[in-house]
Amino acid sequence: MDNTHDLDELLPRISLAEVSRANGAMLRRADSEHFSGDGAPTLTDLTECVFFSPGDGRIWLNDQRMQLVHSSSLGQLRRELVETLGIERARGLLTRTGYVSGARDAQLVRERWPESDIASVFMAGTRLHTLEGVARVEPVQFDFDIDRGYYSGEFLWHHCSEDDEHIAAYGVGTEPACWMELGYAMGYVTTLFGRLVVFREVECRATGASVCRVVGKNAEAWGDVSEDIRYLQAQDFAGLGAATHEASAAQPEPAYATSESPAEIDPHDVIGASAGFNSACHQLHRVAPTQATVLFTGESGVGKEAFARMLHRISPRSGQPFIAVNCAAIPETLAEAELFGVERGAFTGASASRPGRFERADGGVLFLDEIASLSLVTQGKLLRALQEGEIERVGGTRTLDVDVRVIAASNVDLRDEVDAGRFREDLYFRLNVYPIHLPPLRERRDDIPLLMNHFLHLAKRRHTRAPTGFTSRATRALLNYRFPGNIRELQNLIERGVIAAEDGAAIDVPHMFRSEQLDEHLLLAVGSGGGLDSVATPDAENAPLLEQIRRSQPAPQEGISLDAVEYRLLEEAVSLSGGNLAAAARLLGITRRQLDYRLKAARRRLTE
């Protein structure tokens, strides 16, 4: 009797996609020795994501707009950058451009193929590099483990277009020239890995080699990566400070110094590579050597004080005091005394004379944060201090000369405050000499992987903890989160994750977020069928495959029928392949003959 119609009742209801997702959760490490190269996205898959719309002048790579540009025109741009800015600054600009491109491609692959095996997702970057006409990338070897925070890879770049243009302009020299490609590799792998991965070009055609050879490692494995990382900063602030003044003050260590000393990472460092961040840094560089008053604007938590400290650090006043005042934290009745000082006996409790913040900042910089919270009376006295360079202590009769550069910051629109009558218009014009707007973190998402790595190192050293990094789910959540608290909130989330995660384990979503913070839709990914799939909970994601299969059954059973599971997977592979047995076999990693044999054998055993 034919019992094939009853097979559905015997089979656990588990799909090929569910098994793939379970395997992906388990296989968070990979190496070149066991990489087949057949997993999605293949070069064909990526090629099918390129769309041309010649009628309206647009080209798309999936959902990202692209452009076809002559390689020679990029070469001309490169030459002008080198000749105008110098080779160091030109290299930094091109490295950051490559980094942003790599980060965008990593987001595309992660969102478009969320269920692909981890090795294929990482290797998709090499295929995109090839597809985009940059170079033909040949993997030599790679080995990585996301949970342990370990990455090692070696690749060959054949006929790199950047080398062609560099050699045409300058000939063969002594330094590698694949600057954008190095930035791309760092941006792509760092975004997927959830922590900083640094690539170095050990051989280059621009130095006479026959092919370009690059090696990538997690930052800790390299040791000192300060030279590599400075090209990811919008300005080489250490060198800039020395060039603009002759102060002898010590310069900060790079943001990604990997020494074990907590003092070597400055919590006030500015980190980023996005266009908005770079724009702010260039404006900072422009105004730093001057004495102009600077007004930083932007939402709360975007890093206004960090930028103010950096401005002081690279200015001629770097050897003098930097005094920061949060105006919102000072009671209105004490604001004048705090800013301008107080003489003994000026009011009840004033038992001794003491200087105010202006006097303490004499010769240096006074940073006034949340300046809109000052009263109108205090605003008037502040205006006089700015215009005349003179102050009087509360209860005093002497006029004191002060030489102070004022940097102000506001998280509200001061123009609106002026219109509402809460802020003096003359003081607004006095402060608004050189405004710099700092964009919110949701508008500079390319910076998130760099900031994640920076804050991870800070928190690990502060709390003496040793998590290995971030799960792919945690990285996706951070990249999609809107961050109402901006950089301050990101730092707090990562610090919480470092405390909550176990040493030697990766930081996951529940370690950082609480249910009221993270909307469930932020953890949705595009499934293999084109719809949205919820990301598994931590318990399900980390559960053994056998347990996931058991959970997928319609009702608890004593055991699992291996024949039923095998037959279900084989049938689904054939269905997904439109009945093409050869394609189904490739999907399962077996031959067509093996697929045909397994199908018949499984059907026979189930119907006996």
Secondary structure, 3 states (H helix, E strand, C coil): CCCHHHHHHHCCCCCHHHHHHHHHHHCCEEEHHHCCCCCCCCHHHHHCCEEEECCCCEEEECCEEECCCCHHHHHHHHHHHHHHHCHHHHHHHHHHHHHHHHHHHHHHHHHHCCCCCHHHHHHHHHHHHHHCCCCEEEEEEEEEECCCCEEEEEEEEECCHHHHHHHHHHCCCCCCCCHHHHHHHHHHHHHHHCCCEEEEEEECHHHCCCCEEEEEEEHHHHCCCHHHHHHHCCCCHHHHHHHHCCCCCCCCCCCCCCCCCHHHCCCCCCCCCCHHHHHHHHHHHHHCCCCCCEEEECCCCCCHHHHHHHHHHCCCCCCCCEEEEEHHHCCHHHHHHHHHCECCCCCCCCCCCECCHHHHCCCCEEEEECHHHCCHHHHHHHHHHHHHCEECCECCCCCEECCCEEEEEECCCHHHHHHCCCCCHHHHHHHCCEEEECCCHHHCHHHHHHHHHHHHHHHHHHHCCCCCEECHHHHHHHHHCCCCCHHHHHHHHHHHHHHHCCCCCEECHHHHCCCCCCCHHHHEEECCCCCEEECCCHHHHHCCHHHHHHHCCCCCCCCCCHHHHHHHHHHHHHHHCCCCHHHHHHHHCCCHHHHHHHHHHHHHHHHC
